[in-house]
Amino acid sequence: MALKRISDEPAYVLHRYDWSESSLILEVFTRTHGRVALVARGAKKPSSSFRPILLPLQPLHVSFGGDAEIRTLKSAEWQGGHVMPTGDALLSGYYLNELLMRLLARDDPHPALFDAYAATVQLLANQRIDTLQVALRAFELRLLRDIGLLPVLDTQTATLAALEPDTPYVLLAEAGLREAHDDDRNALSGAQWLALQQALDGDSPFADTMHACVNHLPELKHQLRALLHYHCDVKVLKTRQMMIDLQAL
């Protein structure tokens, strides 16, 4: 049963839809209640206090109530700390939001994933090109792990055999982690997969995972993209296609 009144909840707006001439439906990622749908009545009016606040990639505290599938936003306060990302960082932020919209069920809390998302958005806002791809790969791993779509990375999925440190392995959507064949590209060694698993299990999983990803970004990008597309049931994510189109221009 949905809680009737939630106050001062850390949140980010993932997506927003027009609901009427003056109101919006928001998809919001909250720390302790997961993804929730809220109606923001009057949010499109020029005089609304919601109008300059309900933006994506901005840290908010929200209060909402109701026990229907779509609850009512009561208040929203910007928490400051950073400005809106721009350029590639902004598109990367929209990419994170698309993943959460497609893969997170409503009312399914993931507080550790929320913290990883907040840390990633902060890095995007800082416009650190050198950490952008590292943060994205670490978040993808954390997301897949938290929602149960990432196999353990210290054993072969089909046989449960332990990984050999010097043997190459690949991560596949339908087969999990298996030993690489001669024609497999982007394989990582058993030692590298083991390091990623240890990072995900560590006391600071997001920071540790970023560190473990640094030297394997092209290989991870290829394998994680295929895994995410499979579970999102798409050939290309909308934000990915937008990036491709902009690069073509």
N, C-alpha and C positions, 0 to 999 in steps of 0.2 A: 504493500500500500504506500502511495506517495505521501511524503510528509507535507502537512498543510502550510507550514510557514518556515522559511529558511531565511536567515539574516546574515549579512556581512560575509558572504561566501566568495572566496577567491575564484575568479572566472575569466574566460576569454570568449569573445564572440567568434564563432567559426564561420557562420553564414547568416544571411538575413534575406527575408522575402517580404515583398509587399503583401499586406493582408487586407488593407482597405485604403481609402484615400489618405488616411492620417496615421495608420498603425503599421507595425512590422511584426513578423514572426521571426524570432531569433533561434538559432541553434547555438547553444552555449556549452562550453567545456568547463565544468566546475571541479574543484579539487576533491570534494567529499561526496558528490552526488553524480559524478560522471557527466555524460552528455544529456542535456535537458533542452526541451523546447519551451520557449517563453513568448507570450504576446506582450509587446511594448505598445500600450495604447497611447495614441497621440504623438508617437515618436517622430513622425514626419512633419509635424507642425513647426513653423519657424520659431515659435515661442517655447517649444519643449526643451526641458533641461536634458532629456535623453539625446537630443539631436547631435551634439558635438562629442558625445561620450561612447555611443554604441558602435565602435569601429573595430575591425579585426586587428589582431596582433597588439592589442593594448591591454595591460593588466588592469582588471576591474575588481571591485567588490560589489556583489549584487544581492538584493533581497527579493524573494519571490514567494508566491503562495498559491494555494489551490490544490485539488486532488485529481484534476482531469489530466489527460495526456499532455495538453498544452497548458502550462501554468501562467500566471500573470506576474509580470515584472513589476515590483513595487518601487525599487530604487536602484540606482547604479552610480558608483563613484569611481572616477579614474584614480589609479594609485600612483601614477607618475613613474619616474625611473628611466624612461627612454622614449624617444620619438618614434614615429612610424618608419619602418625600414623602407628603402627605396631600391629601384633597379632590380638586379638579380636577387638581392636579399628579400625584396618584397614578393617576388614570384616564388621564391623558396618558402616563404611563410604561407602563401596561399596553397602551395603543394602540401605542406604539413596539415593544413586545415582540411584539404580534400581527403587525405588519408584518414584522418579522424572521422570525418563525416561518413566515409564509406565503410570503415572497419569497426568503429565503436558502436555497440548497442546502447540505446538510451537507458539511463538510470543504472548504469554499471560502473561503479566507482573504480578509479585507477589513480590514487594519489601520487604514487611514485612516477607514473607516466606524466601526470600533470606537472610535477616538478621538473621532469626532463624537458617537457614542452616549454615551460617558462624559461628554463636555462637556454634552450635553443633560440627562442624568440629574442632573448637579450643579446645573444651573440649576433643574430641577424641585424638587430638594430644598431649594433656597434660597427656594422659594415666591415667586419674583418674577413677579407677575401681568403686569407690563409686558413681560417678555421671553418669557413662555410661548409665545404664538402665533408669535413670531418664531423661536424655537428649533425649534418643530415644523415650520414651513415649510422652514427651512434643512435640517433633518434629512431631510425627505421628498425634497428635491431631491438631497441627497448620496446617499441610498439609491438612488434611481432612476438616478442617474448611475453609481454604482459597480457596479451589477448590469446595466448596459447597456440600461436601459429608458427612458432620457431622451434624446430626440434633441438634437443640438447646437442651441443657442439663438441662434446668430448667422447662421443661414441658414434659408430655407423648406425644409421637409423634402422635399416632392415635387419641387420644381424646382431646389433648391440655389441659388436666387437669394439674393443678399445682402439683409438687412433694410434698409428705409428708416427712418431714425431717428424720423420723425414719423408713420409709418403704423402703425395698430393691428394686432396679430396675436393669435391664440388658439392654445393648445396643446390638441390633441385626441388621444384615445387611439388612434384608428385612422388619423388623418391627420397626426399630428405637429404641427409649427408651421406655420401658414398665415395668410395675410392674413384679417383679420376681415371678415365680412359685416355687412350692416346690422342683422340680427337677433341677432348674436353679442353676448353679454354678457361682462363681466369681461375684456375685451381689455386687453393692455398694449402700449405703444408699442414700436417697434423698438429705440429707445434703452434702454428698461427691460429688454427681453430681452437685449440685448447686455451690459448691466451685470451681469446675473445670470450670463451665460456667463463673463465676465471674473472674477467672484468665484469661480466654481467652479474656474477654472484658476489662481487666485492661489496665492501662497506660504502663505497661511493660509485655506484654502478654506472652513472652517466659519464662522469669525469673519467673513470677508469676505462670505459668502453671507447670514449673519444681517443684516449691515449693508445689503446690497442688497435684502433682503426688506421692510425696515421700513415703507416707504411703500406697499406693494402687498399687504398681507395678505389683504383680502377677495377680491381677484381671484385670487391664487395659491391660496388655500384651496379655492375652487370648482374650479379647473382641475386642481390636483394631486389632490384627492379623487376626481374622476372618473377620472383616470389610474390611481390606485392601486386603486380598485374594479375597474376593467377588468382589470388584471393579477393581482389577487387572485381574480378571478372570483366576486365577490360584489356584491350590491346595497348592502348595508350591513355594515360590519365589526362584529364582536361588541361591541367596546369602544365604538364609536360608538353602537350601539343602546342599550348600557347608559347612556351619557351622556344620550341622548334620554329614556329611561325615568325616570332620576333627575330630570331637569329637569321632566318631567310631574308628578312627585310633589310 
